[in-house]
Amino acid sequence: MDLQSLKKQESKRKISKGYMWAFFCAIFWGIWYLPGTVVWVLNPFDEMQSAIAATNGAEASLIITAVLITAFNALTVMLALMLWNGVLGKFGELKRTIKEFNPCSKWFFLASIFGGPMAILGSFIAMGFIGGAFAAVAALLYPVIGSVLAYYWYGEKISKRAAMGIGVIILGGITIFGGGLINELSSGNVQWIGYLGGLMAAAGWGIEGAVAGKGLDISEPDVGLTLRFVGENIIWWIIIVPVLALIGYPMYSFALQAFEPMTMLVLIFAGITFGFCYVCWYKSFPLIGVGRGQGIGNLYGLFAIIFIFLFFGDAPEWTILLGGALCVAGSFVMITEDSSELETLRGD
Amino acid sequence: MGLRPIKFRILELFLDEKEHWNYEIVSKVQKEYDMQGNFQRDSINFDIIELASGGMLKDVEQKVDEDGTHKKGFLLHKYVITDFGKTRSSDACIRYV
């Protein structure tokens, strides 16, 4: 085979692999909303919610419960990723990377702040207050923030098509949030905190992608991701949970009750799906670029709605369906560009 | 000082500002880090691809791997470090030795 056709073949292979990783990310991410929704009605989280609600009110109790759920989610994700690194034989690299605190690790810890307490907690809050479908679709706005930050920070190009796609996604976002809000405004009962959770998810994941890119570009993604979740576990288990316990919330007594078979099974399921959605997400970036990786990954919104419908029989509001469809359409506008534009992803 | 993360080492090898073929770098890293086998070889090569897609290395020349120096029938790539690559290296305190 001659050089030219081999070059074409290689670039094709790279692009199709990148899309495959991003697609798997979407499936895992979509599935994650199943355990994420189910866990709310399981022991000890349902008891915790009613116990705290009796003393501190329903809203505070939902947020405190969401904190404990997110902390457990971070724990099982970290365990799943440790296993993954063990299989790939990357513990040595993990040690080498963690030693390089300044150039790499500090960015992962920063990413874990935006990913964990902002995006994942926001998602759980949105699931608890409004519902899984809303939580999934609201976060679809994150590539807008990711693309804009990537453009300003490391000069990743935003083509005309990508800009158009971003516009369509924003329209979708307005439909998702606006539709629900108008409904609730007319009934006089607005779940503000749930909507805030949705916004936290979108902003948190967008910022995380751009921040993590800073440390990730000079480290192994599998290793970098694990460090990002180590960082999140430190934030939850060493800072936030003890602080809440000190204030007087019964964090530890309920945390210890989580070691029931059914609850653990659901939490582990959440850890595996979420951990691998991240692995796939980051694998796609060097092959097709952050913007496109996130764009395809966005199909998770569609998968989440389908899975939630199949398993729980909940059909979402039409505004969520329309908004979600717009977001997914926008993602496709972002990615269906000429492959010649794909050859150089960043300006040099 | 012990071994640094693999991508740091790859950047360090490129900091002489000369052009290097991917197979030269891969086999050097394999030896230094004692990472034998095809899986490790491809994993190190993927690190180079990631550095290139991150704009830190530039792909300057390709040739067909006729006799299986790296991977028979596939493309071999020659890279050189970019200005951005030098900046990121100095962020990470990587120096040419």
Chai-1 contact restraints between the chains, C-beta under 6 A:
chainA,res_idxA,chainB,res_idxB,connection_type,confidence,min_distance_angstrom,max_distance_angstrom,comment,restraint_id
A,L3,B,V64,contact,1.0,0.0,6.0,A-B,restraint_1
A,L6,B,V64,contact,1.0,0.0,6.0,A-B,restraint_2
A,L6,B,L75,contact,1.0,0.0,6.0,A-B,restraint_3
A,E10,B,L75,contact,1.0,0.0,6.0,A-B,restraint_4
A,R96,B,L3,contact,1.0,0.0,6.0,A-B,restraint_5
A,R96,B,P5,contact,1.0,0.0,6.0,A-B,restraint_6
A,T97,B,P5,contact,1.0,0.0,6.0,A-B,restraint_7
A,P103,B,D91,contact,1.0,0.0,6.0,A-B,restraint_8
A,P103,B,A92,contact,1.0,0.0,6.0,A-B,restraint_9
A,D217,B,G54,contact,1.0,0.0,6.0,A-B,restraint_10
A,I218,B,K7,contact,1.0,0.0,6.0,A-B,restraint_11
A,I218,B,R88,contact,1.0,0.0,6.0,A-B,restraint_12
A,I218,B,A92,contact,1.0,0.0,6.0,A-B,restraint_13
A,S219,B,P5,contact,1.0,0.0,6.0,A-B,restraint_14
A,S219,B,K7,contact,1.0,0.0,6.0,A-B,restraint_15
A,P286,B,E50,contact,1.0,0.0,6.0,A-B,restraint_16
A,P286,B,S53,contact,1.0,0.0,6.0,A-B,restraint_17
A,R346,B,G55,contact,1.0,0.0,6.0,A-B,restraint_18
A,D348,B,G55,contact,1.0,0.0,6.0,A-B,restraint_19
A,D348,B,T82,contact,1.0,0.0,6.0,A-B,restraint_20
